[in-house]
Amino acid sequence: MARIVQKFGGTSVADIERIKNAALRAQAEYEAGNEVVVVVSAMAGVTNQLVEYVDQMGSLFDAREYDVVVSSGEQSNAGLMALALQDLGIQARSWLGWQIAIHTDEIHGKARITGIDTAELEKRLADGEIAVVPGFQGISPANRVTTLGRGGSDLTAVALAGALKADRCDIYTDVDGIYTTDPRIVSKAKKLDRITYEEMLEMASLGSKVLQTRSVELAMNHQVRVQVRSSFEATPGTIVVSEDEIVEQQVVSGISQSKDEAKITLLKVADRPGVAAAIFGPLAEAAINVDMIVQNISEDGKTTDLTFTVGTADLDSAVAVLEKNQTDIGIGEILADSDVVKISVVGVGMRSHAGVAQKMFLTLAEAGINIKVISTSEIKVSVLVGEEYGETAIRALHTAYGLDSD
């Protein structure tokens, strides 16, 4: 007997028929003799509609009531899933976040899980009951409903799998696994049988929307085996595992792109101790995350040019913060560019192979693509290029690293 947590995303439970289809997936695991916990998202589009309702109530709202409203989509789907399972003759019931309880901090809208009470769930599973849990929600120390942020149902599923010491957490979605790159861009992209936590974390943070970044971090910290698989096809998916479970690593496992990037260049910045802190301190205080950073020192050593990236949604706010402090810091000119895309090659095999970055730069040069910014980590090389060259870069790199399917 295994213990399996199954999570069904919004497209997998988008209507009654799809909920019934998802229930059949749970039934298959249950009838195979496994203990099953099902985590459900809201129906596709429902959360956006609920957020819109809150926005219509006014620009200033109580975040605690916001969480009550936007968490209701998952609540109704949990009840419907329990009904669907009961209709199949399976003992099942829904458990809301506060009933388990899934404890969180008090940061409404993007709460972090601090602990999960599993005693009652353990007892019910042992009695042969399927537990159905709404994703995305928990309970604060003040006994208020909280939500975990976008993609929070993944986080709920992985956290439950970790707390229950589940053998596996299956994330059911509208794709059948993790690919070497977006198959809509590269028709020869290959589905990976396995991928490491580190690679998946990089790909999630670099624009891959298959898994939420925080859920991958949690899976890695608690060594939860996660499988990404299709709700609509009975085929094996991609398993996210520890590096030591993969016998021989690919040098590069995937190519990612992030379109949510904007470039800011500061010209003729005073070159003195503390200037970087003066620039990035106010940005941090404004909750603006900075990613890639490049600095060029002038020949006379008196000024410097500084280029960095922020999320597209933060561009206007970042420029406003910089303009406010422009004179005090000593910035000559502020240039902003949102027509950029970040392209990254990812692979744990980079740790033991040289020349990965050189091949990337050479491939892009041969394709006539100019690189604006470069950043690296132990298992990743990222470049910033013009938005119009994004797909061309992905196709060229996918071929260059031998990732094309036969």
C-alpha positions as CSV (number, residue, x, y, z in Angstrom):
1,M,0.0,0.0,0.0
2,A,1.2,3.5,-0.9
3,R,0.1,6.9,0.2
4,I,-0.6,9.2,-2.7
5,V,-1.5,12.9,-2.8
6,Q,-3.3,13.9,-6.0
7,K,-3.6,17.6,-7.0
8,F,-6.0,18.6,-9.8
9,G,-5.5,22.1,-11.3
10,G,-8.1,24.5,-12.6
11,T,-8.3,23.1,-16.1
12,S,-8.6,19.5,-14.7
13,V,-11.7,20.5,-12.6
14,A,-13.1,23.2,-14.9
15,D,-16.6,21.7,-15.0
16,I,-18.7,18.9,-13.6
17,E,-17.6,16.4,-16.3
18,R,-13.9,17.1,-15.6
19,I,-14.5,16.8,-11.9
20,K,-16.0,13.4,-12.5
21,N,-13.1,12.4,-14.7
22,A,-10.6,13.5,-12.0
23,A,-12.6,11.4,-9.5
24,L,-11.9,8.4,-11.7
25,R,-8.2,9.0,-11.4
26,A,-8.6,9.0,-7.6
27,Q,-10.7,5.9,-7.8
28,A,-8.0,4.0,-9.8
29,E,-5.4,4.7,-7.1
30,Y,-7.9,3.8,-4.3
31,E,-8.9,0.5,-5.9
32,A,-5.2,-0.3,-6.4
33,G,-5.1,-0.5,-2.5
34,N,-3.5,3.0,-1.9
35,E,-4.4,5.6,0.6
36,V,-5.5,8.8,-1.3
37,V,-5.7,12.5,-0.5
38,V,-7.1,14.7,-3.3
39,V,-6.3,18.4,-3.5
40,V,-8.4,20.6,-5.8
41,S,-8.1,24.0,-7.3
42,A,-11.0,26.2,-8.2
43,M,-12.6,25.8,-11.6
44,A,-10.5,27.6,-14.3
45,G,-11.3,31.3,-14.3
46,V,-13.2,31.3,-11.0
47,T,-10.5,32.8,-8.9
48,N,-10.0,35.7,-11.4
49,Q,-13.7,36.4,-11.2
50,L,-13.7,36.4,-7.4
51,V,-10.7,38.8,-7.4
52,E,-12.6,41.0,-9.8
53,Y,-15.6,41.1,-7.4
54,V,-13.3,42.2,-4.6
55,D,-11.8,44.9,-6.8
56,Q,-15.3,46.2,-7.6
57,M,-15.9,46.9,-3.9
58,G,-13.2,49.6,-3.9
59,S,-9.5,50.1,-4.2
60,L,-8.9,49.7,-0.5
61,F,-10.0,46.4,0.9
62,D,-9.5,44.3,4.0
63,A,-7.0,41.5,3.0
64,R,-8.6,39.1,5.5
65,E,-12.0,39.4,3.7
66,Y,-10.2,39.2,0.4
67,D,-9.0,35.8,1.4
68,V,-12.4,34.7,2.5
69,V,-13.8,35.6,-0.9
70,V,-11.0,34.2,-3.2
71,S,-10.7,30.9,-1.3
72,S,-14.3,30.0,-1.9
73,G,-13.7,28.6,-5.4
74,E,-11.6,25.8,-4.0
75,Q,-14.1,25.1,-1.2
76,S,-16.9,24.5,-3.6
77,N,-14.8,22.2,-5.8
78,A,-13.7,20.2,-2.7
79,G,-17.4,19.5,-1.9
80,L,-18.1,18.6,-5.5
81,M,-15.2,16.2,-5.7
82,A,-16.3,14.5,-2.5
83,L,-19.7,14.1,-4.0
84,A,-18.3,12.7,-7.2
85,L,-16.3,10.1,-5.3
86,Q,-19.3,9.2,-3.2
87,D,-21.2,8.6,-6.4
88,L,-18.6,6.1,-7.3
89,G,-19.3,4.2,-4.1
90,I,-16.1,5.5,-2.3
91,Q,-16.1,6.8,1.2
92,A,-15.0,10.4,1.0
93,R,-15.4,13.8,2.6
94,S,-14.0,17.3,2.2
95,W,-11.7,19.0,4.7
96,L,-11.3,22.8,4.6
97,G,-8.0,24.3,5.5
98,W,-9.2,25.3,9.0
99,Q,-10.6,21.9,9.7
100,I,-7.3,19.9,9.2
101,A,-5.8,22.5,10.2
102,I,-3.3,23.9,7.8
103,H,-1.6,26.6,9.9
104,T,0.0,29.6,8.3
105,D,1.4,33.0,9.2
106,E,-0.8,36.1,9.1
107,I,0.4,37.5,5.7
108,H,-3.0,37.4,3.9
109,G,-2.9,36.9,0.2
110,K,0.5,35.2,0.2
111,A,0.6,33.3,3.5
112,R,3.3,30.7,4.3
113,I,2.5,27.3,5.8
114,T,3.9,26.9,9.3
115,G,2.5,23.5,10.2
116,I,-0.2,20.9,9.4
117,D,-2.2,18.8,11.9
118,T,-2.4,15.3,10.4
119,A,-3.8,13.2,13.2
120,E,-7.4,13.1,12.0
121,L,-6.4,12.7,8.4
122,E,-4.2,9.8,9.3
123,K,-7.1,8.1,11.1
124,R,-9.5,8.6,8.3
125,L,-7.1,7.3,5.7
126,A,-6.5,4.2,7.8
127,D,-10.3,3.7,7.8
128,G,-10.3,3.7,4.0
129,E,-11.6,7.2,3.4
130,I,-10.4,9.5,0.7
131,A,-9.7,13.0,2.0
132,V,-10.5,15.9,-0.3
133,V,-8.8,19.2,0.5
134,P,-9.2,22.6,-1.1
135,G,-5.9,23.9,-2.2
136,F,-4.6,27.5,-1.7
137,Q,-6.0,28.0,1.8
138,G,-5.1,27.8,5.5
139,I,-5.8,29.3,8.9
140,S,-3.9,32.1,10.6
141,P,-2.9,32.4,14.3
142,A,-5.8,34.8,14.6
143,N,-8.2,32.0,13.4
144,R,-8.8,33.8,10.0
145,V,-8.8,32.1,6.6
146,T,-5.6,32.8,4.6
147,T,-4.6,32.1,1.0
148,L,-1.2,31.1,-0.2
149,G,-0.8,33.2,-3.3
150,R,-1.1,32.2,-7.0
151,G,-0.4,28.6,-7.7
152,G,-1.0,27.9,-4.0
153,S,-2.8,24.6,-4.6
154,D,0.5,23.1,-5.7
155,L,1.9,24.2,-2.4
156,T,-1.0,22.7,-0.4
157,A,-0.5,19.3,-2.1
158,V,3.3,19.2,-1.6
159,A,3.0,20.4,2.0
160,L,0.4,17.7,2.7
161,A,2.5,15.0,1.0
162,G,5.4,16.0,3.2
163,A,3.4,16.1,6.4
164,L,1.7,12.8,5.7
165,K,5.0,11.2,4.5
166,A,3.3,10.3,1.2
167,D,5.1,8.1,-1.3
168,R,4.3,10.5,-4.1
169,C,2.5,13.7,-5.0
170,D,0.9,13.7,-8.4
171,I,0.2,17.1,-10.0
172,Y,-2.5,16.6,-12.6
173,T,-2.6,19.4,-15.2
174,D,-3.3,20.0,-18.9
175,V,0.2,18.9,-20.0
176,D,1.6,15.4,-19.7
177,G,5.0,16.3,-18.1
178,I,8.0,18.5,-18.1
179,Y,9.6,19.2,-21.6
180,T,13.0,20.3,-22.6
181,T,11.4,23.5,-23.7
182,D,7.9,24.8,-24.6
183,P,6.7,22.3,-27.3
184,R,4.5,25.1,-28.7
185,I,7.8,26.8,-29.7
186,V,9.9,23.8,-30.5
187,S,8.0,20.9,-32.1
188,K,11.0,18.6,-31.4
189,A,10.9,19.2,-27.6
190,K,11.2,16.0,-25.6
191,K,9.3,15.0,-22.5
192,L,11.7,14.3,-19.6
193,D,11.2,11.1,-17.6
194,R,12.9,12.6,-14.6
195,I,14.2,16.0,-13.6
196,T,16.0,17.1,-10.4
197,Y,14.5,19.4,-7.8
198,E,17.3,21.9,-8.6
199,E,16.6,21.9,-12.3
200,M,12.8,22.2,-11.8
201,L,13.3,25.0,-9.3
202,E,15.4,27.0,-11.9
203,M,12.9,26.3,-14.7
204,A,10.0,27.3,-12.5
205,S,11.7,30.5,-11.5
206,L,12.7,31.2,-15.1
207,G,9.2,31.2,-16.6
208,S,8.0,27.5,-16.7
209,K,4.4,27.6,-15.5
210,V,4.0,23.9,-14.9
211,L,4.9,24.0,-11.2
212,Q,4.8,26.9,-8.7
213,T,8.3,27.9,-7.5
214,R,7.5,27.7,-3.7
215,S,6.0,24.2,-4.1
216,V,9.3,23.0,-5.8
217,E,11.3,24.5,-2.9
218,L,9.1,22.7,-0.4
219,A,9.3,19.4,-2.3
220,M,13.1,19.6,-2.3
221,N,13.3,20.5,1.4
222,H,11.1,17.6,2.4
223,Q,12.3,15.2,-0.3
224,V,8.7,14.8,-1.7
225,R,8.7,12.9,-5.0
226,V,6.5,14.9,-7.3
227,Q,5.0,13.6,-10.6
228,V,3.6,16.0,-13.2
229,R,1.1,14.2,-15.4
230,S,-1.9,14.8,-17.6
231,S,-5.5,14.7,-16.4
232,F,-6.6,13.7,-19.8
233,E,-4.2,11.0,-20.9
234,A,-3.4,7.8,-19.0
235,T,0.4,8.1,-19.6
236,P,3.3,8.4,-17.1
237,G,4.5,11.9,-16.4
238,T,7.7,13.5,-15.3
239,I,9.0,12.7,-11.8
240,V,10.9,15.4,-9.9
241,V,13.5,13.7,-7.7
242,S,16.8,14.1,-5.9
243,E,19.9,14.3,-8.1
244,D,21.2,11.0,-6.8
245,E,18.2,9.2,-8.3
246,I,19.2,10.1,-11.8
247,V,22.0,7.8,-13.0
248,E,23.5,9.9,-15.7
249,Q,22.8,13.6,-16.0
250,Q,22.3,15.5,-19.2
251,V,24.7,18.5,-19.5
252,V,21.6,20.6,-20.3
253,S,18.2,19.4,-19.4
254,G,16.1,22.3,-20.7
255,I,15.7,25.7,-22.2
256,S,13.5,28.2,-20.5
257,Q,12.3,31.7,-21.3
258,S,10.8,34.4,-19.1
259,K,8.9,37.2,-20.8
260,D,8.2,38.9,-17.5
261,E,11.4,40.9,-17.7
262,A,12.3,44.6,-18.0
263,K,15.7,46.2,-18.2
264,I,16.8,49.4,-16.5
265,T,20.1,51.1,-17.3
266,L,21.5,53.8,-15.1
267,L,24.1,56.0,-16.9
268,K,26.9,58.1,-15.4
269,V,26.3,56.9,-11.8
270,A,28.8,58.4,-9.3
271,D,31.5,55.7,-8.7
272,R,31.9,55.7,-4.9
273,P,31.5,53.3,-2.0
274,G,27.9,52.7,-1.0
275,V,26.3,53.7,-4.3
276,A,25.0,50.2,-5.1
277,A,23.4,50.1,-1.6
278,A,21.9,53.5,-2.3
279,I,20.3,52.3,-5.5
280,F,19.1,48.8,-4.5
281,G,18.1,49.6,-0.9
282,P,15.1,51.8,-1.8
283,L,14.1,49.2,-4.5
284,A,14.1,46.5,-1.8
285,E,12.1,48.7,0.6
286,A,9.5,49.1,-2.2
287,A,9.4,45.2,-2.5
288,I,10.8,45.3,-6.0
289,N,12.9,42.2,-6.8
290,V,16.1,42.8,-8.8
291,D,17.5,39.9,-10.9
292,M,20.4,40.2,-13.4
293,I,23.0,43.0,-12.6
294,V,25.9,44.2,-14.8
295,Q,28.2,47.1,-13.9
296,N,30.7,48.8,-16.2
297,I,33.3,51.2,-14.7
298,S,34.3,54.2,-16.8
299,E,37.9,54.8,-17.9
300,D,38.3,57.7,-15.6
301,G,37.0,55.8,-12.6
302,K,34.6,58.6,-11.7
303,T,31.3,57.2,-13.1
304,T,29.8,53.9,-13.9
305,D,26.9,52.5,-15.9
306,L,24.7,50.0,-14.1
307,T,22.2,47.7,-15.8
308,F,19.7,45.3,-14.0
309,T,16.4,43.6,-14.6
310,V,13.1,43.7,-12.7
311,G,9.7,42.1,-13.3
312,T,7.7,43.9,-16.0
313,A,4.9,44.7,-13.5
314,D,7.4,46.5,-11.3
315,L,9.0,48.6,-14.0
316,D,7.1,51.8,-13.5
317,S,7.4,51.6,-9.7
318,A,11.1,50.9,-10.0
319,V,11.7,53.9,-12.3
320,A,9.6,56.1,-9.9
321,V,11.8,55.0,-7.0
322,L,15.0,55.7,-8.9
323,E,13.8,59.1,-10.1
324,K,12.9,60.1,-6.6
325,N,16.4,59.3,-5.4
326,Q,18.2,60.3,-8.7
327,T,19.8,63.5,-7.4
328,D,20.9,62.2,-4.0
329,I,22.4,59.0,-5.5
330,G,24.0,60.8,-8.4
331,I,22.4,59.1,-11.5
332,G,23.0,60.9,-14.8
333,E,20.2,59.2,-16.8
334,I,17.6,56.4,-16.3
335,L,16.7,54.2,-19.4
336,A,13.9,51.6,-19.3
337,D,13.3,48.8,-21.8
338,S,10.4,46.3,-21.5
339,D,11.0,44.7,-24.9
340,V,13.3,42.0,-23.7
341,V,13.1,38.3,-22.8
342,K,15.4,36.2,-20.6
343,I,16.6,32.9,-22.1
344,S,18.2,30.3,-19.9
345,V,19.9,26.9,-20.3
346,V,19.5,24.7,-17.2
347,G,21.2,21.5,-16.2
348,V,22.9,20.0,-13.2
349,G,25.4,18.4,-15.6
350,M,27.0,21.8,-15.9
351,R,28.7,21.3,-12.6
352,S,31.1,18.8,-14.3
353,H,31.2,20.0,-17.9
354,A,33.0,23.1,-19.2
355,G,32.0,25.1,-22.3
356,V,28.3,25.3,-21.7
357,A,28.2,29.1,-21.7
358,Q,30.6,29.3,-24.7
359,K,28.3,27.1,-26.8
360,M,25.4,29.4,-25.8
361,F,27.2,32.6,-26.8
362,L,28.5,31.1,-30.0
363,T,25.0,29.7,-31.0
364,L,23.4,33.1,-30.4
365,A,26.1,34.9,-32.3
366,E,25.6,32.6,-35.3
367,A,21.9,33.3,-35.2
368,G,22.6,37.1,-35.2
369,I,21.2,37.6,-31.7
370,N,22.8,40.3,-29.6
371,I,23.2,39.6,-25.8
372,K,22.3,42.5,-23.5
373,V,22.9,41.0,-20.1
374,I,24.4,37.7,-18.8
375,S,24.0,36.0,-15.4
376,T,25.1,32.5,-14.3
377,S,24.7,30.1,-11.4
378,E,26.0,26.6,-10.8
379,I,23.4,24.9,-13.0
380,K,22.2,27.8,-15.2
381,V,23.3,30.4,-17.7
382,S,20.8,33.2,-18.5
383,V,21.0,35.9,-21.1
384,L,18.8,38.9,-21.9
385,V,17.9,39.4,-25.5
386,G,15.5,41.5,-27.5
387,E,11.9,40.2,-27.3
388,E,11.7,39.7,-31.0
389,Y,14.6,37.2,-30.9
390,G,13.2,35.0,-28.1
391,E,11.7,32.1,-30.0
392,T,14.6,32.1,-32.5
393,A,17.1,31.8,-29.6
394,I,15.2,29.0,-28.0
395,R,15.0,26.9,-31.2
396,A,18.7,27.5,-32.0
397,L,19.8,26.6,-28.4
398,H,17.6,23.5,-28.3
399,T,19.3,22.1,-31.4
400,A,22.8,23.2,-30.3
401,Y,22.6,21.2,-27.0
402,G,21.2,18.1,-28.7
403,L,17.8,18.3,-27.1
404,D,15.8,17.8,-30.3
405,S,13.8,14.6,-30.5
406,D,14.6,12.2,-33.3
